[in-house]
Amino acid sequence: MTSPTFSRRAHLQQLALGAGLAASGLLPARLALAAQADHNPSEQRLVVVLLRGALDGLSAVPATGDPAWASLRGGAETPSALPLDSTFGMHPGLAHLHRWYHNKELAVVHAVASSYRERSHFDAQQQLESGGDRPFVLSTGWLARALQATQHSAVAMAPAMPLALRGADRATTWTPNRRPSKSQDTLDRIAAMYADDVPLASALAQAMEQQDKTMGTEVSTGAGFSALAKQAGAFLSAARGPRIAWLEVGGWDTHSQQTARLGRMLPALDDALHVLRESLSVHWATTTVLVMTEFGRSAAWNGSQGTDHGTASAAFVAGGQVAGGQVLTDWPGLGRHQLQDGRDLRPTRDMRSLIMPILQRQFQLGTGAMNAVLPGATSPMDHLWRV
């Protein structure tokens, strides 16, 4: 006797329909299969945002109260910060995040980095996404291993599978489909053909609902980061959708004219995160958003009014259950003798110690499972969640 909600035949029919719709251009192929993935999804949702290129944490969250700040970063090239507390402010382009902070829905983790110290983007991103204690000791991603341990599904809003999700059977990628949509006449013919088969008709209806959502990313000015964030929220909000989403955006390697570049990029990031929250709607209450980067940048300006590859940076954790309104840091200071190698913000928090409690909350992983997901990681960061 088969379950009233699932049978092998119905599942095969749904997979076949997904493949057929993908072939006809209605749905991307991998997404068509992933649409059927979660039948009993968790209510917890997780969004990971990777800023590729190394965000300057001292620009995003400047330490305006540090005694060395004025001599290090003062001047006309540094925009006035929005206040957080007596030591830290926030870049004026992050107005939404600043409001979330004061609404106790966003925490800043400062002076954070992985254990990597060689300043290569390629190696640093490999280590960050794999979750190893050094580059290339692991070939799969920490998020993928968590998915495998729990049989959750995830979607990466990217044209290629990021390393963080490689190794997960139930991870898929999605990008906007820019091909012309099928005519309504074609869709009506498909619906008529499946009208007498209840499982196929139901699957078609679900596919069309998802197609309507994906069309929302066909932005006239191009599929921007905010459009991807909006679609990620739609996927996570769907009853049978994934509960984990990965987003990424490059361009943070600001060796020259950093103030002008971040003056454009940080507001764009801020807007995308705001759009993500709006798209999640009531599900924001059970969502955690982690924003991270592979390493920080040099503490002082270089000769091109930019910054060079550094060490520690800032990360953001947001969501309806986050214990926001705080900057979590063991602040190392910005004096010359306090800087890493005399040039970088010195790391005092390990990125894996931040990832650990987020994974524990999302996946309910025990000690053994967590050791497999983040081998060698210890001391999960506390004070992240509301009691």
Secondary structure, 3 states (H helix, E strand, C coil): CCCCCCCHHHHHHHHHHHHHHHHHCCCCHHHHHHCCCCCCCCCCEEEEEEECCCCCHHHHCCCCCCCCHHHHHCCCCCCCCEECCCCCEECCCCHHHHHHHHCCCEEEEEEEECCCCCCCHHHHHHHHHHCCCCCCCCCCCHHHHHHHHHCCCEEECCCCCCHHHCCCCCEEECCCCCCCCCCHHHHHHHHHHCCCCHHHHHHHHHHHHHHHHHHHHCCCCCCCHHHHHHHHHHHHHCCCCCCEEEEEECCCCCCCCHHHHHHHHHHHHHHHHHHHHHHHHHHHHHEEEEEEECCCEECCCCCCCCCCECCCEEEEEEECCECCCEEECCCCCCCHHHCECCCECCCCEEHHHHHHHHHHHHHCCCHHHHHHHCCCCCCCCCCCECC
